[in-house]
């Protein structure tokens, strides 16, 4: 299975996952031109995608959806409330209703050789989900835009081969930064985003001997730095007395807002 990020951050998100027979993209929050260029880096095209999995309707996850849908007629998968929210967004233009496929959290569905498991996340959107994707050989997940995690999230992220996990902000940078107070409270709240520290604590609970790669994603441009996210998450893992692992035991990288990541082949 191949796994790479075309963009991951507060300004736009698009991830590609697939195997020899089926590929899907998760979110289309950047321009169609950037998506195509990102696919081309690894000899794929947007037209190769068998489906577009939407996590939620915020613009950094769907701003390119209208163009992609009209140009390539790729089936779109999202929960019913998310689809209703997307349809109400005039900025996306007209999208063919027949392209939308309704999914439900915790109910598996298949696209070609891939089994998709959507699961609920806590975020201030209509009905947001994260995705776990697997085939006969590998399991990966993309989990961002969650205000907090609990045993349910941990259960959905167990026994993965690779993961893209949110490390959105440094708490101190956010608290002293220029954001208005209500926005700071939103980000720090239960329907906001996962901090670097929380990301490291969550990662500590799901690491296992066969984990091949972890991407840290959805970093805030204003309230985080890639090196800070990387070092903070690693420190949380290493300092956690409940896990036998050190961060150095694992391949951890930061997915860029503007550059295509390395491709992980499992």
Order of alpha helices (4+ residues) and beta strands (2+ residues): beta-beta-beta-alpha-beta-alpha-alpha-beta-alpha-beta-beta-beta-beta-beta-alpha-beta-alpha-alpha-alpha-beta-alpha-beta-beta
